[in-house]
Amino acid sequence: MTKFGKRADMGLVELATEAGLGALNDAQNEEAKVDAVYVGNAASGQLCGMENLGPIVAERLGLLPCEAQRIETTTASGSCAIKQAYRDIAGGFLDRVLVVGAEKMTHLPTEDATKVLASSMTHPTGETVHGASMPALAAMFTRKYLDKFGLSTRYLALVAVKNHSNALKNPYAHLQKKITLEDALASPIVADPLRVTDCAPMTDGAAAILLQSKPPAESKAPVKVRGIEQSTDRQMFYQRAEEFSIGALKDASTKAFNVAGLKPNEIDVAELHDAFTVLEMVESEDIGFFSKGEAARALENGVTQIDGALPINTGGGLKARGHPLGATGVAQIVELTWQLRGEANERQVHDAKTALACNFGGLGNTVVVTILERS
Amino acid sequence: MTKFGKRADMGLVELATEAGLGALNDAQNEEAKVDAVYVGNAASGQLCGMENLGPIVAERLGLLPCEAQRIETTTASGSCAIKQAYRDIAGGFLDRVLVVGAEKMTHLPTEDATKVLASSMTHPTGETVHGASMPALAAMFTRKYLDKFGLSTRYLALVAVKNHSNALKNPYAHLQKKITLEDALASPIVADPLRVTDCAPMTDGAAAILLQSKPPAESKAPVKVRGIEQSTDRQMFYQRAEEFSIGALKDASTKAFNVAGLKPNEIDVAELHDAFTVLEMVESEDIGFFSKGEAARALENGVTQIDGALPINTGGGLKARGHPLGATGVAQIVELTWQLRGEANERQVHDAKTALACNFGGLGNTVVVTILERS
């Protein structure tokens, strides 16, 4: 993956190309034929004035005449691209697919970018037209969740402090700044009760992985996809069946565990979609890592720290690694791959053999759950 | 499919929904579970201020919690969505996938829409920034092709006259106007030598098909996908290996014929991507229906008319049915399905058993070739 951050030095295609070349290089596979390039990208048309990224990136990488396409489910675009690559290989249609997730957004004024995010993630006639932004919607959900389980915003701050701390050990992360609980609780309000430290930043960046039918001859500890499953729920929260859970996550994770033949307590490390701090807590419950309402206690007890029983967001999460929409789902898998290979350096989880990623489109409208295992 | 045209009466999501419901209804399958909705759309963000159409359309159709995503390769988006649906079913991952292609663009001033088309189909740093539009690029190619084979623009006009005539027999077509050779040759110049009648119009519309692993019990003459293959070439014409052919089309059609076990002379009816009239001629040669430079003679001799030996663009083509970018690849398959089922009424090709569709992204940067057969 590229360094995430404000990348005024590089364009969208250049970021995607750097990540793609990195993945090909890592696989020691520059010479082998790549059958397809699938690009996960949320909104390059509105953000960068260009569409059709699949062929553009494939051409820049010198991989023609391979198949190429873009897959879009807003912020779950990256993991949907991985899902398609996985199926096309497992189904016997292709042998080798390069997946690149990329987004560039910091060149726009924050207000303009926020509007594009709303057009990408809120319901067009039920939310967007009324001016609902993602932080506004997330704030309402956060308030309900905290109230239901009698929690203070201190728990949100604990997520931010942990993920900022992890990001400091990740040279690719956007935010490289240690913060204390006091810093978090004093940071400016974005949408009550969410503060700046509760929201993922606007970030540019790209990440890539090469999926293959078989590991290459001299592979570094190959990582295997055990299951990748997707589900969709209503876009508007008030129309969903559940108030304190993400229905599509429960559905997708149940399917993924079934396909993988694993249980939540058999996962060694996880990447969750903490676009807002509350989501890391809610997701860790809905996946079944903790009982409903118990994420706060696990957080307080250090269970989700790098040296805890179930490390979550070792790379810094969306919160501190940054959240370049279409790149996020791929960056999660890159982090987990490094963890499973034992290449995560200072932030290495001891002997991680299994891993889970949860990637959201919007506020859980789309959810993709991926389970990986070290071969 | 919906009526194609200037659909000021309906929004993008409403068009997609009408087409989707039509396909479900046609399959007599409203009650059966749909595993996924794949939406082909080129540029809804820039054109309509909304992204994330997969989940939005799936929700509107009442198909949740199915998988849902958008697939984008500019004007080949529709056929790429079909390709993914086909593979996910043939690979054993899903049983039933609804593919919806949709685009809405006529609400924008033509100049603004033309700019979006350029951002979607021309090369960002090699063409778009220099102000190259699609008609300008197509005009240069047309001029070269006509010159190479000693042809006059009269042959372009023959394509337009034929496709307008076919569209008059298709109630779903956008342009319902008979034109003569003289009309075509007198129509205003868009980009010399292309006239208005040589260019597909700006059109709104949607089309949908339901792909299933097995035909339902009481099926109307089921249509089978024999092969669907994709290839990609350089975006900029001057960098391509061939000057008078579309390399990605030759590659994709060769692969599709191999997979299908068929030859060009075994195809009974074809839908080609005539965004500009010259493309129908070039494509019919590159697929192998006619020798290089011989499309003009076939056209003159009526071979490609509805009652000819190889009817092309019976539904009116992009030229006269209209070209709602992401919908086009799906509309081609809808037309061929009607032909194979014997449901094409006034424009029915006698006893069509096999069919081929060619869908371009841009000027053949991406090409998808689909071969269908009546079961």
Contacts between the chains, C-beta under 8 A, distances in Angstrom:
chain1	res1	chain2	res2	distance
A	13	B	124	6.9
A	13	B	125	7.8
A	42	B	51	6.5
A	43	B	45	5.4
A	43	B	51	5.3
A	45	B	43	5.4
A	45	B	45	4.3
A	45	B	46	4.3
A	45	B	116	7.7
A	45	B	119	6.7
A	45	B	120	7.3
A	46	B	45	4.3
A	46	B	46	6.0
A	46	B	49	7.8
A	46	B	51	7.5
A	49	B	46	7.8
A	49	B	119	5.0
A	49	B	124	7.7
A	49	B	128	7.7
A	50	B	119	5.6
A	50	B	120	7.9
A	50	B	124	4.6
A	50	B	128	7.2
A	51	B	42	6.5
A	51	B	43	5.3
A	51	B	46	7.5
A	51	B	72	6.5
A	51	B	74	5.8
A	51	B	119	6.2
A	51	B	120	4.1
A	51	B	121	8.0
A	52	B	72	7.1
A	52	B	73	6.4
A	52	B	74	4.4
A	52	B	120	5.8
A	52	B	121	6.7
A	52	B	361	6.5
A	52	B	362	7.1
A	52	B	365	7.5
A	52	B	366	7.9
A	54	B	72	7.5
A	54	B	73	5.8
A	54	B	232	7.8
A	54	B	366	7.6
A	55	B	73	6.7
A	55	B	232	5.0
A	55	B	235	6.4
A	55	B	361	6.6
A	55	B	365	5.2
A	55	B	366	5.4
A	56	B	123	7.3
A	56	B	124	6.9
A	56	B	235	6.8
A	58	B	232	5.7
A	59	B	232	7.3
A	59	B	234	5.7
A	59	B	235	6.3
A	64	B	232	5.4
A	64	B	233	6.3
A	64	B	234	6.6
A	65	B	231	4.8
A	65	B	232	5.5
A	65	B	233	6.2
A	65	B	247	7.2
A	65	B	248	6.2
A	65	B	251	5.4
A	66	B	232	6.2
A	67	B	230	4.6
A	67	B	231	7.2
A	67	B	232	6.5
A	68	B	73	7.2
A	68	B	232	4.8
A	68	B	366	6.9
A	69	B	71	5.8
A	69	B	72	6.8
A	69	B	73	4.8
A	69	B	80	5.0
A	69	B	230	7.9
A	69	B	366	7.7
A	70	B	71	7.3
A	70	B	72	4.4
A	70	B	73	6.9
A	71	B	69	5.8
A	71	B	70	7.3
A	71	B	71	5.8
A	71	B	72	7.6
A	72	B	51	6.5
A	72	B	52	7.1
A	72	B	54	7.5
A	72	B	69	6.8
A	72	B	70	4.4
A	72	B	71	7.6
A	72	B	72	6.0
A	73	B	52	6.4
A	73	B	54	5.7
A	73	B	55	6.7
A	73	B	68	7.2
A	73	B	69	4.8
A	73	B	70	6.9
A	74	B	51	5.8
A	74	B	52	4.4
A	80	B	69	4.9
A	84	B	84	6.1
A	87	B	87	6.7
A	87	B	88	5.7
A	87	B	91	5.7
A	87	B	93	5.2
A	88	B	87	5.7
A	88	B	91	7.4
A	90	B	91	6.7
A	90	B	93	7.8
A	91	B	87	5.7
A	91	B	88	7.4
A	91	B	90	6.7
A	91	B	91	2.2
A	91	B	92	6.7
A	91	B	93	6.7
A	92	B	91	6.7
A	93	B	87	5.2
A	93	B	90	7.9
A	93	B	91	6.7
A	116	B	45	7.7
A	119	B	45	6.7
A	119	B	49	5.1
A	119	B	50	5.6
A	119	B	51	6.2
A	120	B	45	7.2
A	120	B	50	8.0
A	120	B	51	4.1
A	120	B	52	5.9
A	121	B	51	7.9
A	121	B	52	6.7
A	123	B	56	7.3
A	124	B	13	6.9
A	124	B	49	7.7
A	124	B	50	4.6
A	124	B	56	6.9
A	125	B	13	7.8
A	128	B	49	7.7
A	128	B	50	7.2
A	230	B	67	4.6
A	230	B	69	7.9
A	231	B	65	4.8
A	231	B	67	7.2
A	232	B	54	7.7
A	232	B	55	5.0
A	232	B	58	5.7
A	232	B	59	7.3
A	232	B	64	5.4
A	232	B	65	5.5
A	232	B	66	6.2
A	232	B	67	6.5
A	232	B	68	4.7
A	233	B	64	6.3
A	233	B	65	6.2
A	234	B	59	5.7
A	234	B	64	6.6
A	235	B	55	6.4
A	235	B	56	6.8
A	235	B	59	6.3
A	247	B	65	7.3
A	248	B	65	6.2
A	251	B	65	5.3
A	361	B	52	6.5
A	361	B	55	6.6
A	362	B	52	7.1
A	365	B	52	7.5
A	365	B	55	5.2
A	366	B	52	7.9
A	366	B	54	7.6
A	366	B	55	5.4
A	366	B	68	6.9
A	366	B	69	7.7
